[in-house]
Amino acid sequence: MRSKNPTYEYLKKSVFYQVYPTSFYDGNGDGVGDLSGVVSKLAYIKDLGADGIWLNPCFLSEFRDGGYDVVDYYKIDPRFGTDGDLGRLFEEADKLGLKILLDLVPGHTSEKCEWFLQSKKAGKNPYSDYYIWTDNVFNDGAGLRTVNGVCERDGNYAVNFFAMQPALNFGFAEVRRPWQKLWTDPSFEAIHSEIIRIMEHYLSRGAAGFRVDMASSLIKYDADGAKNAELWQMLIGRVKQKYPRAIFVSEWSQPEMSVGRAGFDIDFLIHVRGEAYNSLFRAEAEHGAWGAAGAPSYFRAGSPAGLGTFFDGFFHEAAGLNDNGFIGIPTGNHDIERLSAGRTADEMKTAFAFLLTLPSVPFIYYGDEIGMRHLPVPNKDGGYSRTGSRTPMQWTDGKRAGFSTAKPKEFYLPVENDPLVNVRAQENDGGSLLSCVKKLIQIRKGEPALWADAEIKILTKYMETPFLYERTDGKGKLVIALNAKGGKARRAFPCKGTVLAKNNCRVEAGELCFDGCGFLIFKAGEKQ
């Protein structure tokens, strides 16, 4: 069944690159990455093979949560430059065929946002109901996290995450207290229109769409997400009436709900819901607090884990997409530990081979393509344990790593000086991780059997090594073999065809032979 989504054909063969702007490239020499810096590195992103960029928040912010505490959605934060710099980013990206997705935070604002400054006043005003308030300071939050006793208004305000992030009021799936309203109440049209106005403003400027932060958090008491799905279907539907090709990517991690029912084009399968994603890369407690203790990741040399947890979750979600869009699987992001944690280059190459050959839309977190490490740095801008994944991009070796002309002590975060983990060292090395990633992306883009809408067939049991699966679009057929466990591994392989890419693997005498962690991508012909 062919989707009626006008962005479907573009997205199914796309690869996205995530840029954390404070740490990508400093264009004005003040030690902080900025929009002009992103513009100057667009050619690098294009050369990598990406089709679009997810840009973390660039709006005016207190930066007590890395920009996710927005003060004004219509102003660019001075650390990143000006509104004109954003316009230039849109223009230059468009020249290269790159689409820019901005990061929309619709569920909460900063406590310094003018909406909240008005809402917390004692007197009734147009913003009084923009946020969730109890009816007096002595009432509990009825299961919501609230802050009390700090405002002129007699009431406690709910928060979505940190205390300085008051939750915007989109209503409740069910009413449990007199101060609550059902999400269908007509009074919520004001906040609906406000969010739509923001989206249309940036789409009119040249943005291709949005990655939506905490997309399932808007309507409270919505246990299964169904009411949030209805709300988003309405919001996205209204925007797409005017901008039918706008792209919406959700942070929900429930694609069968967000894509299948809510109208999003892509939803991430990530660490925030279930263990499918964690089981691949981040299950070990010793490598961060994101997974279940004692459960080793599949992509870890020597691990006894299989791929059952991942594929059970993946196939369940994929079955509910209803041909509306796709699952997005990232190498990582600004909220979790770097993919490289405890992994060798061969392990990283194997992980990339998997991510870039799944029926999904890949997202590459800046620096993962060169194996940047999670650094033990202090909390910055509310990052806490996440801060180590947000350090400056390593363009060259040396004290500044090519990130900025400022003195290293003026850098937003410390940079790692590594003679091998940087773009310059790897871009001309055919055996580097960067070269491997580029080749994998090139193969993916050139083979429709690897696009997100092509079929996948598992050829081995989930616990077996090497692990094999087949991708086909009805015309071409590719076989992908992985040895994520390390050591030598063999399997009968009575196929003929062409090897498109490999690492630590060879085919000889009808056998697939691995000499360590590695992969093989094979364009199959007829069986012998």
Secondary structure, 3 states (H helix, E strand, C coil): CCCCCCCHHHHCCCCEEEECHHHCCCCCCCCCCCHHHHHHCHHHHHHHCCCEEEECCCEEECCCCCCCCEEEEEEECCCCCCHHHHHHHHHHHHHCCCEEEEEECCCECCCCCHHHHHHCCCCCCCCCCCECECCCCCCCCCCCCEECCCCCCCCCEEECCCCCCEEECCCECCCCCCCCCECCCHHHHHHHHHHHHHHHHHHHHCCCEEEECCHHHCCECCCCCHHHHHHHHHHHHHHHHHCCCCEEEECCCCHHHHCCCCCCCEEECCCCCCCCCHHHHCCCHHHCCCCCCCCCCCCCCCCCCCCHHHHHHHHHHHCCCCCCCEEEEECCCCCCCCCCCCCCHHHHHHHHHHHCCCCCEEEEECCHHHCCCCCCCCCCCCCHHHHHHCCCCCCCCCCCCCCCCCCHHHCCCCCCCCCCCCHHHHHCCCCCHHHHHHHHHHHHHHCHHHCCCCEEEECCCCCCCCEEEEEECCCCEEEEEEECCCCCEEEECCEEEEEEEEEEEEEECCEEEEEEEEEEEEEEEEEC
